[in-house]
Amino acid sequence: MVKKNASIFISGKGTNLKNILNKSIDYTFPIRVKLIVCSSRYAKGLVFAKQRSIPIFIIQNNLISQMKLINEINKRNISIICLAGFMKILSKSFIRALNLRILNIHPSLLPKYKGLNTYERIKKNKEKKTGCTVHFVNEKLDSGKIILRKYFYISPNDDFKVLKYNTQKLEYLAYPEAIYKLFRYN
Ligand code: GRF
């Protein structure tokens, strides 16, 4: 199969990035990661890019940096962007200029709990069920078309850490599955 070139955007630990990189070794996995974009040069997750010698682009808060990034993406023939814990909101102009499929993973069952501090809010509301969602990115926060969701049941004793652990365990299944799903027919 001919793999598509992808770029992964991160800001923190990069455990989803690591997981996708591991999956992409498989020849049936539809993408290969050609560029890592990060909002901080100190992000822990950059270590996974360095281990595999994948080029890194540190995005800054200005138009010139954004234009340079568009150039880097086009140069590498990137056809899909996966946000994985990327803590910046992409500008409308950036999304429009690229005109690519952009995916995101969110630690709740969207459309519930868009935005930040999801685990705290889920716990506070005594939800019985939660999970993660992979969705397309559009110009509104956490509101693009849903590709897939995975859920688990919360037990009353589950604290914040357990919620996060169980959610992320599902994320490592959900993101690769969503990517497979997207490329199944094209
Ligand atoms: C994930 O839980 C994802 O849902 C959220 O940010 C977290 C990133 O974790 N958007 P990591 O950097 O992949 O470890």
Backbone and ligand atoms as CSV (ligand in chain L), in Angstrom:
chain,resi,resn,atom,element,x,y,z
A,1,MET,N,N,0.832,-1.195,0.000
A,1,MET,CA,C,0.000,0.000,0.000
A,1,MET,C,C,0.876,1.259,0.000
A,2,VAL,N,N,0.359,2.319,-0.613
A,2,VAL,CA,C,1.106,3.574,-0.635
A,2,VAL,C,C,0.682,4.399,0.589
A,3,LYS,N,N,1.647,4.656,1.450
A,3,LYS,CA,C,1.313,5.410,2.657
A,3,LYS,C,C,1.229,6.906,2.359
A,4,LYS,N,N,0.371,7.586,3.096
A,4,LYS,CA,C,0.256,9.045,2.979
A,4,LYS,C,C,1.185,9.702,4.001
A,5,ASN,N,N,1.692,10.870,3.664
A,5,ASN,CA,C,2.544,11.599,4.598
A,5,ASN,C,C,1.697,12.368,5.608
A,6,ALA,N,N,2.131,12.278,6.873
A,6,ALA,CA,C,1.359,12.925,7.941
A,6,ALA,C,C,2.245,13.827,8.782
A,7,SER,N,N,1.601,14.784,9.436
A,7,SER,CA,C,2.300,15.611,10.413
A,7,SER,C,C,1.538,15.506,11.727
A,8,ILE,N,N,2.270,15.323,12.823
A,8,ILE,CA,C,1.621,15.243,14.137
A,8,ILE,C,C,1.981,16.498,14.919
A,9,PHE,N,N,0.967,17.104,15.539
A,9,PHE,CA,C,1.166,18.330,16.322
A,9,PHE,C,C,1.035,17.982,17.808
A,10,ILE,N,N,2.024,18.366,18.600
A,10,ILE,CA,C,1.980,18.065,20.040
A,10,ILE,C,C,2.343,19.304,20.866
A,11,SER,N,N,2.134,19.186,22.175
A,11,SER,CA,C,2.583,20.247,23.086
A,11,SER,C,C,3.217,19.675,24.346
A,12,GLY,N,N,2.912,18.431,24.669
A,12,GLY,CA,C,3.336,17.917,25.980
A,12,GLY,C,C,4.091,16.609,25.922
A,13,LYS,N,N,3.535,15.616,26.611
A,13,LYS,CA,C,4.232,14.340,26.776
A,13,LYS,C,C,4.375,13.543,25.490
A,14,GLY,N,N,3.407,13.661,24.621
A,14,GLY,CA,C,3.510,12.991,23.328
A,14,GLY,C,C,3.302,11.489,23.365
A,15,THR,N,N,2.506,10.999,24.327
A,15,THR,CA,C,2.310,9.542,24.366
A,15,THR,C,C,1.446,9.066,23.182
A,16,ASN,N,N,0.528,9.912,22.722
A,16,ASN,CA,C,-0.236,9.542,21.512
A,16,ASN,C,C,0.672,9.561,20.288
A,17,LEU,N,N,1.578,10.516,20.245
A,17,LEU,CA,C,2.551,10.566,19.153
A,17,LEU,C,C,3.368,9.268,19.138
A,18,LYS,N,N,3.884,8.907,20.309
A,18,LYS,CA,C,4.702,7.687,20.415
A,18,LYS,C,C,3.922,6.473,19.899
A,19,ASN,N,N,2.658,6.417,20.314
A,19,ASN,CA,C,1.808,5.296,19.917
A,19,ASN,C,C,1.604,5.256,18.399
A,20,ILE,N,N,1.357,6.425,17.805
A,20,ILE,CA,C,1.151,6.468,16.346
A,20,ILE,C,C,2.455,6.113,15.622
A,21,LEU,N,N,3.573,6.590,16.161
A,21,LEU,CA,C,4.861,6.253,15.525
A,21,LEU,C,C,5.100,4.743,15.567
A,22,ASN,N,N,4.771,4.143,16.697
A,22,ASN,CA,C,4.939,2.683,16.786
A,22,ASN,C,C,4.051,1.954,15.792
A,23,LYS,N,N,2.827,2.424,15.664
A,23,LYS,CA,C,1.890,1.788,14.716
A,23,LYS,C,C,2.379,1.963,13.287
A,24,SER,N,N,2.990,3.098,12.999
A,24,SER,CA,C,3.309,3.386,11.599
A,24,SER,C,C,4.431,2.491,11.063
A,25,ILE,N,N,5.061,1.734,11.949
A,25,ILE,CA,C,6.065,0.757,11.495
A,25,ILE,C,C,5.375,-0.346,10.678
A,26,ASP,N,N,4.146,-0.633,11.052
A,26,ASP,CA,C,3.370,-1.676,10.363
A,26,ASP,C,C,3.099,-1.249,8.915
A,27,TYR,N,N,3.371,-2.129,7.979
A,27,TYR,CA,C,3.222,-1.717,6.577
A,27,TYR,C,C,1.762,-1.504,6.166
A,28,THR,N,N,0.838,-2.008,6.969
A,28,THR,CA,C,-0.581,-1.795,6.626
A,28,THR,C,C,-1.108,-0.464,7.194
A,29,PHE,N,N,-0.328,0.168,8.071
A,29,PHE,CA,C,-0.803,1.427,8.657
A,29,PHE,C,C,-0.735,2.517,7.591
A,30,PRO,N,N,-1.827,3.270,7.365
A,30,PRO,CA,C,-1.924,4.123,6.166
A,30,PRO,C,C,-1.036,5.358,6.117
A,31,ILE,N,N,-0.426,5.749,7.246
A,31,ILE,CA,C,0.365,6.991,7.206
A,31,ILE,C,C,1.809,6.785,7.662
A,32,ARG,N,N,2.684,7.666,7.182
A,32,ARG,CA,C,4.035,7.754,7.757
A,32,ARG,C,C,4.248,9.198,8.204
A,33,VAL,N,N,4.885,9.337,9.373
A,33,VAL,CA,C,5.004,10.668,9.973
A,33,VAL,C,C,6.261,11.350,9.447
A,34,LYS,N,N,6.053,12.485,8.786
A,34,LYS,CA,C,7.161,13.184,8.131
A,34,LYS,C,C,7.560,14.478,8.831
A,35,LEU,N,N,6.703,14.941,9.739
A,35,LEU,CA,C,6.996,16.210,10.401
A,35,LEU,C,C,6.277,16.264,11.753
A,36,ILE,N,N,7.031,16.677,12.791
A,36,ILE,CA,C,6.404,16.881,14.104
A,36,ILE,C,C,6.364,18.384,14.359
A,37,VAL,N,N,5.200,18.866,14.711
A,37,VAL,CA,C,5.050,20.285,15.012
A,37,VAL,C,C,4.769,20.411,16.507
A,38,CYS,N,N,5.444,21.353,17.141
A,38,CYS,CA,C,5.294,21.460,18.592
A,38,CYS,C,C,5.239,22.919,19.012
A,39,SER,N,N,4.464,23.193,20.069
A,39,SER,CA,C,4.316,24.574,20.509
A,39,SER,C,C,5.388,24.971,21.523
A,40,SER,N,N,6.237,24.012,21.926
A,40,SER,CA,C,7.327,24.362,22.860
A,40,SER,C,C,8.557,23.512,22.582
A,41,ARG,N,N,9.711,24.169,22.578
A,41,ARG,CA,C,10.924,23.371,22.313
A,41,ARG,C,C,11.288,22.488,23.498
A,42,TYR,N,N,10.612,22.700,24.642
A,42,TYR,CA,C,10.916,21.905,25.835
A,42,TYR,C,C,9.935,20.742,26.031
A,43,ALA,N,N,9.009,20.561,25.134
A,43,ALA,CA,C,8.011,19.499,25.317
A,43,ALA,C,C,8.697,18.128,25.407
A,44,LYS,N,N,8.257,17.354,26.383
A,44,LYS,CA,C,8.849,16.022,26.597
A,44,LYS,C,C,8.726,15.134,25.374
A,45,GLY,N,N,7.570,15.256,24.709
A,45,GLY,CA,C,7.266,14.375,23.583
A,45,GLY,C,C,8.232,14.498,22.413
A,46,LEU,N,N,9.006,15.569,22.382
A,46,LEU,CA,C,9.935,15.740,21.252
A,46,LEU,C,C,10.979,14.637,21.204
A,47,VAL,N,N,11.182,14.007,22.337
A,47,VAL,CA,C,12.163,12.925,22.376
A,47,VAL,C,C,11.815,11.825,21.353
A,48,PHE,N,N,10.519,11.594,21.138
A,48,PHE,CA,C,10.116,10.522,20.202
A,48,PHE,C,C,10.436,10.898,18.756
A,49,ALA,N,N,10.369,12.190,18.461
A,49,ALA,CA,C,10.747,12.651,17.118
A,49,ALA,C,C,12.248,12.510,16.938
A,50,LYS,N,N,12.983,12.881,17.984
A,50,LYS,CA,C,14.451,12.829,17.907
A,50,LYS,C,C,14.932,11.398,17.759
A,51,GLN,N,N,14.321,10.482,18.514
A,51,GLN,CA,C,14.719,9.068,18.421
A,51,GLN,C,C,14.621,8.549,16.996
A,52,ARG,N,N,13.647,9.061,16.259
A,52,ARG,CA,C,13.424,8.561,14.900
A,52,ARG,C,C,13.912,9.528,13.828
A,53,SER,N,N,14.609,10.556,14.254
A,53,SER,CA,C,15.141,11.583,13.333
A,53,SER,C,C,14.059,12.174,12.431
A,54,ILE,N,N,12.913,12.427,13.005
A,54,ILE,CA,C,11.835,13.076,12.239
A,54,ILE,C,C,11.977,14.586,12.436
A,55,PRO,N,N,11.939,15.366,11.359
A,55,PRO,CA,C,12.081,16.809,11.501
A,55,PRO,C,C,11.049,17.413,12.454
A,56,ILE,N,N,11.516,18.417,13.198
A,56,ILE,CA,C,10.657,19.089,14.192
A,56,ILE,C,C,10.498,20.552,13.784
A,57,PHE,N,N,9.289,21.051,13.885
A,57,PHE,CA,C,9.061,22.476,13.656
A,57,PHE,C,C,8.442,23.049,14.921
A,58,ILE,N,N,9.089,24.058,15.517
A,58,ILE,CA,C,8.523,24.703,16.705
A,58,ILE,C,C,7.710,25.916,16.233
A,59,ILE,N,N,6.414,25.836,16.486
A,59,ILE,CA,C,5.532,26.907,16.006
A,59,ILE,C,C,5.494,28.050,17.024
A,60,GLN,N,N,5.663,29.253,16.530
A,60,GLN,CA,C,5.569,30.428,17.394
A,60,GLN,C,C,4.280,31.185,17.102
A,61,ASN,N,N,3.994,32.111,18.029
A,61,ASN,CA,C,2.714,32.825,17.957
A,61,ASN,C,C,2.733,33.991,16.996
A,62,ASN,N,N,3.123,33.779,15.777
A,62,ASN,CA,C,3.076,34.910,14.843
A,62,ASN,C,C,2.857,34.401,13.418
A,63,LEU,N,N,2.499,35.330,12.580
A,63,LEU,CA,C,2.109,34.994,11.216
A,63,LEU,C,C,3.272,34.427,10.387
A,64,ILE,N,N,4.463,34.952,10.633
A,64,ILE,CA,C,5.617,34.480,9.853
A,64,ILE,C,C,5.868,33.007,10.143
A,65,SER,N,N,5.808,32.639,11.434
A,65,SER,CA,C,6.014,31.247,11.825
A,65,SER,C,C,4.940,30.361,11.182
A,66,GLN,N,N,3.721,30.852,11.186
A,66,GLN,CA,C,2.613,30.114,10.582
A,66,GLN,C,C,2.840,29.906,9.071
A,67,MET,N,N,3.337,30.941,8.429
A,67,MET,CA,C,3.586,30.828,6.987
A,67,MET,C,C,4.740,29.874,6.693
A,68,LYS,N,N,5.758,29.913,7.559
A,68,LYS,CA,C,6.883,28.983,7.404
A,68,LYS,C,C,6.401,27.543,7.556
A,69,LEU,N,N,5.497,27.351,8.518
A,69,LEU,CA,C,4.975,26.000,8.746
A,69,LEU,C,C,4.163,25.523,7.534
A,70,ILE,N,N,3.369,26.378,6.974
A,70,ILE,CA,C,2.588,25.997,5.790
A,70,ILE,C,C,3.546,25.552,4.687
A,71,ASN,N,N,4.636,26.260,4.560
A,71,ASN,CA,C,5.640,25.918,3.565
A,71,ASN,C,C,6.261,24.541,3.847
A,72,GLU,N,N,6.597,24.286,5.123
A,72,GLU,CA,C,7.189,22.988,5.510
A,72,GLU,C,C,6.218,21.839,5.214
A,73,ILE,N,N,4.957,22.100,5.482
A,73,ILE,CA,C,3.930,21.060,5.269
A,73,ILE,C,C,3.774,20.776,3.772
A,74,ASN,N,N,3.690,21.834,2.990
A,74,ASN,CA,C,3.523,21.650,1.544
A,74,ASN,C,C,4.744,20.970,0.918
A,75,LYS,N,N,5.916,21.368,1.391
A,75,LYS,CA,C,7.174,20.817,0.875
A,75,LYS,C,C,7.226,19.296,1.042
A,76,ARG,N,N,6.645,18.826,2.136
A,76,ARG,CA,C,6.712,17.390,2.435
A,76,ARG,C,C,5.506,16.615,1.914
A,77,ASN,N,N,4.681,17.288,1.161
A,77,ASN,CA,C,3.535,16.601,0.587
A,77,ASN,C,C,2.657,15.937,1.659
A,78,ILE,N,N,2.457,16.661,2.740
A,78,ILE,CA,C,1.651,16.148,3.860
A,78,ILE,C,C,0.183,16.137,3.439
A,79,SER,N,N,-0.497,15.023,3.693
A,79,SER,CA,C,-1.908,15.047,3.319
A,79,SER,C,C,-2.841,14.918,4.516
A,80,ILE,N,N,-2.265,14.742,5.705
A,80,ILE,CA,C,-3.140,14.704,6.889
A,80,ILE,C,C,-2.365,15.230,8.113
A,81,ILE,N,N,-3.086,15.945,8.966
A,81,ILE,CA,C,-2.491,16.457,10.204
A,81,ILE,C,C,-3.240,15.829,11.372
A,82,CYS,N,N,-2.485,15.320,12.342
A,82,CYS,CA,C,-3.106,14.749,13.539
A,82,CYS,C,C,-2.687,15.572,14.748
A,83,LEU,N,N,-3.640,16.221,15.380
A,83,LEU,CA,C,-3.353,16.938,16.613
A,83,LEU,C,C,-3.409,15.926,17.752
A,84,ALA,N,N,-2.361,15.919,18.570
A,84,ALA,CA,C,-2.314,14.953,19.677
A,84,ALA,C,C,-1.831,15.685,20.924
A,85,GLY,N,N,-2.772,16.295,21.607
A,85,GLY,CA,C,-2.402,17.071,22.788
A,85,GLY,C,C,-1.774,18.400,22.409
A,86,PHE,N,N,-2.174,18.953,21.276
A,86,PHE,CA,C,-1.660,20.248,20.827
A,86,PHE,C,C,-2.491,21.333,21.499
A,87,MET,N,N,-1.841,22.167,22.294
A,87,MET,CA,C,-2.577,23.079,23.172
A,87,MET,C,C,-2.834,24.470,22.592
A,88,LYS,N,N,-2.582,24.612,21.305
A,88,LYS,CA,C,-2.892,25.907,20.702
A,88,LYS,C,C,-4.099,25.739,19.785
A,89,ILE,N,N,-4.846,26.814,19.627
A,89,ILE,CA,C,-5.977,26.755,18.707
A,89,ILE,C,C,-5.485,27.193,17.337
A,90,LEU,N,N,-5.746,26.378,16.333
A,90,LEU,CA,C,-5.288,26.728,14.981
A,90,LEU,C,C,-6.159,27.851,14.432
A,91,SER,N,N,-5.510,28.831,13.816
A,91,SER,CA,C,-6.282,29.966,13.304
A,91,SER,C,C,-7.093,29.550,12.080
A,92,LYS,N,N,-8.158,30.293,11.863
A,92,LYS,CA,C,-9.018,30.014,10.705
A,92,LYS,C,C,-8.208,30.108,9.432
A,93,SER,N,N,-7.348,31.115,9.368
A,93,SER,CA,C,-6.578,31.323,8.129
A,93,SER,C,C,-5.640,30.148,7.878
A,94,PHE,N,N,-5.085,29.591,8.959
A,94,PHE,CA,C,-4.185,28.441,8.819
A,94,PHE,C,C,-4.959,27.226,8.298
A,95,ILE,N,N,-6.106,26.982,8.887
A,95,ILE,CA,C,-6.934,25.839,8.474
A,95,ILE,C,C,-7.336,26.000,7.004
A,96,ARG,N,N,-7.726,27.207,6.643
A,96,ARG,CA,C,-8.161,27.448,5.261
A,96,ARG,C,C,-7.002,27.339,4.289
A,97,ALA,N,N,-5.846,27.882,4.673
A,97,ALA,CA,C,-4.696,27.896,3.760
A,97,ALA,C,C,-4.242,26.475,3.452
A,98,LEU,N,N,-4.319,25.608,4.437
A,98,LEU,CA,C,-3.825,24.246,4.211
A,98,LEU,C,C,-4.799,23.377,3.434
A,99,ASN,N,N,-6.056,23.525,3.775
A,99,ASN,CA,C,-7.077,22.741,3.111
A,99,ASN,C,C,-6.767,21.233,3.153
A,100,LEU,N,N,-6.360,20.756,4.332
A,100,LEU,CA,C,-6.048,19.337,4.519
A,100,LEU,C,C,-7.015,18.751,5.535
A,101,ARG,N,N,-6.995,17.431,5.630
A,101,ARG,CA,C,-7.772,16.825,6.700
A,101,ARG,C,C,-6.991,16.999,8.005
A,102,ILE,N,N,-7.623,17.574,8.992
A,102,ILE,CA,C,-6.980,17.756,10.298
A,102,ILE,C,C,-7.819,17.016,11.338
A,103,LEU,N,N,-7.152,16.139,12.082
A,103,LEU,CA,C,-7.845,15.333,13.092
A,103,LEU,C,C,-7.404,15.773,14.477
A,104,ASN,N,N,-8.255,15.508,15.465
A,104,ASN,CA,C,-7.874,15.770,16.856
A,104,ASN,C,C,-8.399,14.649,17.726
A,105,ILE,N,N,-7.712,14.443,18.855
A,105,ILE,CA,C,-8.251,13.496,19.842
A,105,ILE,C,C,-8.580,14.266,21.103
A,106,HIS,N,N,-9.769,14.001,21.647
A,106,HIS,CA,C,-10.237,14.757,22.821
A,106,HIS,C,C,-10.631,13.773,23.926
A,107,PRO,N,N,-10.250,14.086,25.181
A,107,PRO,CA,C,-10.495,13.118,26.266
A,107,PRO,C,C,-11.898,13.165,26.875
A,108,SER,N,N,-12.915,13.168,26.030
A,108,SER,CA,C,-14.290,13.033,26.530
A,108,SER,C,C,-15.130,12.493,25.388
A,109,LEU,N,N,-16.372,12.175,25.713
A,109,LEU,CA,C,-17.288,11.726,24.673
A,109,LEU,C,C,-17.969,12.961,24.095
A,110,LEU,N,N,-17.335,13.533,23.081
A,110,LEU,CA,C,-17.923,14.738,22.468
A,110,LEU,C,C,-19.307,14.405,21.923
A,111,PRO,N,N,-20.254,15.329,21.917
A,111,PRO,CA,C,-20.090,16.766,22.166
A,111,PRO,C,C,-20.047,17.173,23.641
A,112,LYS,N,N,-19.993,16.208,24.552
A,112,LYS,CA,C,-19.912,16.582,25.971
A,112,LYS,C,C,-18.493,17.002,26.321
A,113,TYR,N,N,-18.362,17.960,27.171
A,113,TYR,CA,C,-17.078,18.392,27.737
A,113,TYR,C,C,-16.046,18.831,26.697
A,114,LYS,N,N,-16.454,19.768,25.874
A,114,LYS,CA,C,-15.489,20.411,24.975
A,114,LYS,C,C,-14.541,21.250,25.824
A,115,GLY,N,N,-13.372,21.534,25.315
A,115,GLY,CA,C,-12.454,22.448,26.005
A,115,GLY,C,C,-11.564,21.776,27.029
A,116,LEU,N,N,-11.098,22.587,27.975
A,116,LEU,CA,C,-10.092,22.121,28.946
A,116,LEU,C,C,-10.717,21.525,30.206
A,117,ASN,N,N,-9.858,20.971,31.054
A,117,ASN,CA,C,-10.240,20.420,32.370
A,117,ASN,C,C,-11.382,19.407,32.273
A,118,THR,N,N,-11.309,18.566,31.309
A,118,THR,CA,C,-12.403,17.607,31.085
A,118,THR,C,C,-12.568,16.645,32.252
A,119,TYR,N,N,-11.447,16.081,32.730
A,119,TYR,CA,C,-11.564,15.062,33.794
A,119,TYR,C,C,-12.215,15.648,35.049
A,120,GLU,N,N,-11.783,16.866,35.402
A,120,GLU,CA,C,-12.348,17.506,36.602
A,120,GLU,C,C,-13.858,17.672,36.442
A,121,ARG,N,N,-14.279,18.115,35.269
A,121,ARG,CA,C,-15.713,18.375,35.061
A,121,ARG,C,C,-16.522,17.073,35.028
A,122,ILE,N,N,-15.921,16.045,34.436
A,122,ILE,CA,C,-16.607,14.748,34.361
A,122,ILE,C,C,-16.815,14.185,35.770
A,123,LYS,N,N,-15.771,14.308,36.574
A,123,LYS,CA,C,-15.801,13.810,37.958
A,123,LYS,C,C,-16.840,14.612,38.774
A,124,LYS,N,N,-16.765,15.918,38.614
A,124,LYS,CA,C,-17.661,16.796,39.380
A,124,LYS,C,C,-19.125,16.503,39.061
A,125,ASN,N,N,-19.399,16.186,37.814
A,125,ASN,CA,C,-20.781,15.921,37.400
A,125,ASN,C,C,-21.216,14.486,37.644
A,126,LYS,N,N,-20.317,13.707,38.267
A,126,LYS,CA,C,-20.613,12.304,38.608
A,126,LYS,C,C,-21.110,11.514,37.400
A,127,GLU,N,N,-20.423,11.701,36.283
A,127,GLU,CA,C,-20.781,10.951,35.067
A,127,GLU,C,C,-20.560,9.454,35.309
A,128,LYS,N,N,-21.356,8.639,34.654
A,128,LYS,CA,C,-21.207,7.195,34.830
A,128,LYS,C,C,-20.327,6.602,33.735
A,129,LYS,N,N,-20.180,7.363,32.678
A,129,LYS,CA,C,-19.511,6.860,31.484
A,129,LYS,C,C,-18.666,7.978,30.883
A,130,THR,N,N,-17.465,7.644,30.419
A,130,THR,CA,C,-16.694,8.631,29.665
A,130,THR,C,C,-15.810,7.908,28.648
A,131,GLY,N,N,-14.942,8.668,27.993
A,131,GLY,CA,C,-14.096,8.027,26.986
A,131,GLY,C,C,-13.356,9.066,26.179
A,132,CYS,N,N,-13.127,8.752,24.921
A,132,CYS,CA,C,-12.389,9.699,24.077
A,132,CYS,C,C,-13.041,9.764,22.697
A,133,THR,N,N,-12.719,10.832,21.995
A,133,THR,CA,C,-13.307,11.059,20.668
A,133,THR,C,C,-12.224,11.471,19.688
A,134,VAL,N,N,-12.223,10.870,18.507
A,134,VAL,CA,C,-11.384,11.371,17.417
A,134,VAL,C,C,-12.327,12.076,16.443
A,135,HIS,N,N,-11.975,13.321,16.102
A,135,HIS,CA,C,-12.878,14.111,15.255
A,135,HIS,C,C,-12.089,14.987,14.292
A,136,PHE,N,N,-12.770,15.449,13.270
A,136,PHE,CA,C,-12.152,16.419,12.364
A,136,PHE,C,C,-12.110,17.780,13.054
A,137,VAL,N,N,-11.090,18.547,12.689
A,137,VAL,CA,C,-10.988,19.895,13.237
A,137,VAL,C,C,-11.649,20.854,12.267
A,138,ASN,N,N,-12.523,21.694,12.803
A,138,ASN,CA,C,-13.058,22.784,11.988
A,138,ASN,C,C,-12.779,24.093,12.707
A,139,GLU,N,N,-13.473,25.116,12.347
A,139,GLU,CA,C,-13.121,26.420,12.908
A,139,GLU,C,C,-13.680,26.642,14.314
A,140,LYS,N,N,-14.461,25.695,14.824
A,140,LYS,CA,C,-14.992,25.825,16.189
A,140,LYS,C,C,-14.336,24.776,17.086
A,141,LEU,N,N,-14.043,25.135,18.313
A,141,LEU,CA,C,-13.329,24.255,19.230
A,141,LEU,C,C,-14.054,22.927,19.481
A,142,ASP,N,N,-13.353,21.811,19.230
A,142,ASP,CA,C,-13.851,20.459,19.518
A,142,ASP,C,C,-15.246,20.188,18.929
A,143,SER,N,N,-15.502,20.748,17.763
A,143,SER,CA,C,-16.860,20.659,17.216
A,143,SER,C,C,-16.951,20.023,15.829
A,144,GLY,N,N,-15.836,19.586,15.266
A,144,GLY,CA,C,-15.878,19.002,13.924
A,144,GLY,C,C,-16.519,17.627,13.917
A,145,LYS,N,N,-16.741,17.110,12.727
A,145,LYS,CA,C,-17.422,15.808,12.568
A,145,LYS,C,C,-16.672,14.688,13.322
A,146,ILE,N,N,-17.444,13.886,14.031
A,146,ILE,CA,C,-16.843,12.811,14.830
A,146,ILE,C,C,-16.491,11.617,13.939
A,147,ILE,N,N,-15.281,11.097,14.122
A,147,ILE,CA,C,-14.857,9.916,13.351
A,147,ILE,C,C,-15.122,8.658,14.176
A,148,LEU,N,N,-14.649,8.667,15.403
A,148,LEU,CA,C,-15.065,7.588,16.306
A,148,LEU,C,C,-14.906,7.949,17.774
A,149,ARG,N,N,-15.655,7.226,18.597
A,149,ARG,CA,C,-15.571,7.424,20.055
A,149,ARG,C,C,-15.392,6.065,20.706
A,150,LYS,N,N,-14.721,6.045,21.841
A,150,LYS,CA,C,-14.626,4.813,22.635
A,150,LYS,C,C,-14.943,5.172,24.077
A,151,TYR,N,N,-15.633,4.301,24.774
A,151,TYR,CA,C,-16.033,4.662,26.137
A,151,TYR,C,C,-15.742,3.557,27.149
A,152,PHE,N,N,-15.789,3.938,28.410
A,152,PHE,CA,C,-15.715,2.983,29.523
A,152,PHE,C,C,-16.610,3.505,30.642
A,153,TYR,N,N,-16.927,2.608,31.582
A,153,TYR,CA,C,-17.764,3.022,32.718
A,153,TYR,C,C,-16.886,3.466,33.885
A,154,ILE,N,N,-17.339,4.518,34.536
A,154,ILE,CA,C,-16.579,5.073,35.661
A,154,ILE,C,C,-17.108,4.456,36.948
A,155,SER,N,N,-16.197,3.990,37.811
A,155,SER,CA,C,-16.708,3.548,39.109
A,155,SER,C,C,-16.551,4.713,40.093
A,156,PRO,N,N,-17.438,4.780,41.083
A,156,PRO,CA,C,-17.480,5.963,41.964
A,156,PRO,C,C,-16.135,6.264,42.628
A,157,ASN,N,N,-15.315,5.234,42.812
A,157,ASN,CA,C,-14.019,5.470,43.479
A,157,ASN,C,C,-12.932,5.976,42.538
A,158,ASP,N,N,-13.199,5.967,41.260
A,158,ASP,CA,C,-12.164,6.406,40.315
A,158,ASP,C,C,-11.799,7.868,40.545
A,159,ASP,N,N,-10.527,8.102,40.838
A,159,ASP,CA,C,-10.131,9.502,40.987
A,159,ASP,C,C,-9.643,10.030,39.631
A,160,PHE,N,N,-9.212,11.266,39.655
A,160,PHE,CA,C,-8.738,11.956,38.466
A,160,PHE,C,C,-7.706,11.123,37.694
A,161,LYS,N,N,-6.740,10.570,38.467
A,161,LYS,CA,C,-5.650,9.800,37.835
A,161,LYS,C,C,-6.170,8.574,37.096
A,162,VAL,N,N,-7.121,7.879,37.730
A,162,VAL,CA,C,-7.688,6.673,37.125
A,162,VAL,C,C,-8.457,7.038,35.858
A,163,LEU,N,N,-9.206,8.133,35.949
A,163,LEU,CA,C,-9.961,8.593,34.767
A,163,LEU,C,C,-9.024,8.862,33.599
A,164,LYS,N,N,-7.940,9.553,33.896
A,164,LYS,CA,C,-6.980,9.910,32.857
A,164,LYS,C,C,-6.324,8.645,32.288
A,165,TYR,N,N,-5.923,7.761,33.187
A,165,TYR,CA,C,-5.264,6.517,32.759
A,165,TYR,C,C,-6.185,5.711,31.830
A,166,ASN,N,N,-7.439,5.535,32.265
A,166,ASN,CA,C,-8.376,4.736,31.470
A,166,ASN,C,C,-8.720,5.409,30.137
A,167,THR,N,N,-8.805,6.739,30.165
A,167,THR,CA,C,-9.116,7.473,28.931
A,167,THR,C,C,-7.954,7.331,27.941
A,168,GLN,N,N,-6.740,7.515,28.456
A,168,GLN,CA,C,-5.589,7.477,27.541
A,168,GLN,C,C,-5.360,6.071,26.977
A,169,LYS,N,N,-5.672,5.070,27.796
A,169,LYS,CA,C,-5.559,3.684,27.303
A,169,LYS,C,C,-6.457,3.510,26.069
A,170,LEU,N,N,-7.634,4.096,26.134
A,170,LEU,CA,C,-8.558,4.022,24.991
A,170,LEU,C,C,-8.085,4.882,23.822
A,171,GLU,N,N,-7.447,5.998,24.149
A,171,GLU,CA,C,-6.941,6.873,23.073
A,171,GLU,C,C,-5.928,6.134,22.196
A,172,TYR,N,N,-5.107,5.291,22.847
A,172,TYR,CA,C,-4.074,4.581,22.072
A,172,TYR,C,C,-4.699,3.568,21.102
A,173,LEU,N,N,-5.940,3.179,21.365
A,173,LEU,CA,C,-6.660,2.315,20.414
A,173,LEU,C,C,-7.405,3.172,19.395
A,174,ALA,N,N,-7.999,4.257,19.901
A,174,ALA,CA,C,-8.918,5.037,19.069
A,174,ALA,C,C,-8.214,5.789,17.930
A,175,TYR,N,N,-7.062,6.401,18.225
A,175,TYR,CA,C,-6.443,7.245,17.186
A,175,TYR,C,C,-6.003,6.399,15.978
A,176,PRO,N,N,-5.247,5.320,16.219
A,176,PRO,CA,C,-4.878,4.483,15.060
A,176,PRO,C,C,-6.103,3.939,14.319
A,177,GLU,N,N,-7.118,3.545,15.083
A,177,GLU,CA,C,-8.323,2.991,14.448
A,177,GLU,C,C,-9.000,4.031,13.560
A,178,ALA,N,N,-9.044,5.262,14.044
A,178,ALA,CA,C,-9.662,6.342,13.253
A,178,ALA,C,C,-8.861,6.574,11.968
A,179,ILE,N,N,-7.557,6.490,12.064
A,179,ILE,CA,C,-6.713,6.702,10.872
A,179,ILE,C,C,-6.936,5.569,9.864
A,180,TYR,N,N,-7.001,4.355,10.359
A,180,TYR,CA,C,-7.319,3.226,9.466
A,180,TYR,C,C,-8.658,3.464,8.778
A,181,LYS,N,N,-9.629,3.865,9.575
A,181,LYS,CA,C,-10.998,4.056,9.072
A,181,LYS,C,C,-11.026,5.106,7.947
A,182,LEU,N,N,-10.273,6.138,8.160
A,182,LEU,CA,C,-10.259,7.253,7.192
A,182,LEU,C,C,-9.693,6.859,5.844
A,183,PHE,N,N,-8.719,5.957,5.866
A,183,PHE,CA,C,-8.045,5.622,4.623
A,183,PHE,C,C,-8.522,4.298,4.025
A,184,ARG,N,N,-9.541,3.722,4.630
A,184,ARG,CA,C,-9.991,2.412,4.191
A,184,ARG,C,C,-10.402,2.415,2.708
A,185,TYR,N,N,-11.070,3.484,2.318
A,185,TYR,CA,C,-11.591,3.502,0.947
A,185,TYR,C,C,-10.903,4.489,0.040
A,186,ASN,N,N,-9.825,5.157,0.534
A,186,ASN,CA,C,-9.119,6.039,-0.383
A,186,ASN,C,C,-7.629,6.121,-0.061
L,1,GRF,C1,C,-4.554,13.421,25.387
L,1,GRF,O1,O,-5.184,12.852,26.485
L,1,GRF,C2,C,-5.561,14.061,24.441
L,1,GRF,O2,O,-6.847,13.587,24.584
L,1,GRF,C3,C,-5.530,15.502,24.835
L,1,GRF,O3,O,-4.230,15.750,25.268
L,1,GRF,C4,C,-3.644,14.563,25.776
L,1,GRF,C5,C,-2.284,14.439,25.187
L,1,GRF,O4,O,-1.521,13.455,25.787
L,1,GRF,N1,N,-5.969,16.308,23.724
L,1,GRF,P1,P,-0.129,13.023,25.162
L,1,GRF,O5,O,0.712,14.285,25.002
L,1,GRF,O6,O,-0.392,12.348,23.868
L,1,GRF,O7,O,0.480,12.109,26.192
